[in-house]
């Protein structure tokens, strides 16, 4: 069954589209986004999850005229991904059909949306999803993480990372040479790097145990010195951190 994302800045139109999608038996789930920026964040989570992951999206039903990034802009961005979701444009304007199909849209549905016309767009998306060739997914290098720097992709060794700082859906990786912002939530890195000696010390910080130089206690507060940077340890994580450091020193 299809997993769909509907994007429209007009709430009544979005609600109507979601109602029709959820009523179609070929649609397993349908979520809504009120602008392209919100949609892009949701699609990024889907792409990180992978085609079979719990966050995956198969098809985006996309309005064209929206504030900020419009639907055509978002479709162009999606075209740059290796495995983007299919796109169906849902719009009140007839004049963008040529551009839409140049962007490899599955269908172009005019508003007001008729149930039968939307059902045809769903059928096309489902057929394409079921017949699309499988693209091999390569496992990422566990010893490195890719970062973008001035339009160039570089690979940072995980062992060089001293600590990680949360920035919403992003994370800032700190090394002795500098820092890098990546579009990965801190919780994902915590799960991925726990076997490599990284531990959560605060809701905003993940640290590499091997880079902790000091554990400091001062008037009931706990902090660690990581590569000359002092980071606070929350009460929730203090005991676990002390136990881990003790085991490292006695092993």
HULIN-V758011 format. One record per residue. SS is DSSP state (H for helix, E for strand, C for the rest). PSI is psi in whole degrees, -180 to 180 (none if undefined). Layout:
ss | psi
SS | PSI
SS | PSI
This chain:
ss | psi
C | 146
E | 144
E | 117
E | 151
E | 125
E | 134
E | 117
C | 133
C | -11
C | 113
H | -44
H | -41
H | -40
H | -45
H | -40
H | -43
H | -44
H | -39
H | -46
H | -39
H | -44
H | -22
H | -12
C | 125
C | -15
C | -7
E | 117
E | -34
E | 148
E | 123
E | 162
E | 151
E | 140
C | -5
C | 172
H | -33
H | -46
H | -41
H | -41
H | -39
H | -44
H | -39
H | -36
H | -41
H | -38
H | -42
H | -35
H | -33
H | -30
C | 163
C | -33
C | 8
C | 168
C | -19
C | 4
C | 149
C | 130
C | -38
E | 142
E | 124
E | 113
E | 122
C | 161
C | -55
C | 107
C | 153
C | 152
C | -131
C | 128
C | 179
H | -37
H | -40
H | -45
H | -41
H | -37
H | -42
H | -43
H | -32
C | -17
C | -8
C | 155
C | -39
C | 69
C | 158
C | 160
E | 155
E | 130
E | 122
E | 135
E | 107
E | 159
C | -2
C | 127
C | -20
C | -1
C | 11
H | -42
H | -48
H | -38
H | -46
H | -25
H | -27
C | 13
C | 37
C | 145
C | -37
E | 169
E | 103
E | 129
E | 144
C | 152
C | 140
C | 126
C | 142
H | -44
H | -37
H | -40
H | -37
H | -36
H | -40
H | -40
H | -42
H | -44
H | -44
H | -42
H | -41
H | -44
H | -41
H | -42
H | -24
H | -2
C | 137
C | 144
C | 130
C | 122
C | 135
C | 119
C | 132
C | 137
C | 153
C | 116
C | -18
C | -7
E | 159
E | 137
E | 139
E | 152
E | 129
E | 107
C | 37
C | 2
E | 135
E | 125
E | 161
E | 119
E | 131
E | 132
H | -36
H | -18
H | -11
E | 123
E | -42
E | 165
E | 138
E | 134
E | 139
E | 72
C | -124
C | 0
E | 170
E | 141
E | 120
E | 128
E | 131
E | 174
C | -24
C | -14
E | -163
E | 158
E | 137
E | 128
E | 151
C | 66
C | 129
C | 151
H | -36
H | -35
H | -44
H | -36
H | -47
H | -41
H | -37
H | 3
H | -44
H | -14
H | 12
C | 19
E | 142
E | 142
E | 128
E | -10
E | 160
C | -19
C | -7
E | 138
E | 131
E | 153
E | 120
H | -37
H | -17
H | 3
E | 120
E | -34
E | 149
E | 121
E | 136
E | 127
E | 109
C | 44
C | -6
E | 149
E | 137
E | 165
E | 151
E | 116
E | 107
C | 49
C | 5
E | 128
E | 127
E | 136
E | 143
E | 127
C | 155
H | -36
H | -34
H | -5
H | -47
H | -45
H | -42
H | -45
H | -42
H | -42
H | -43
H | -38
H | -42
H | -36
H | -37
H | -24
H | -10
C | none
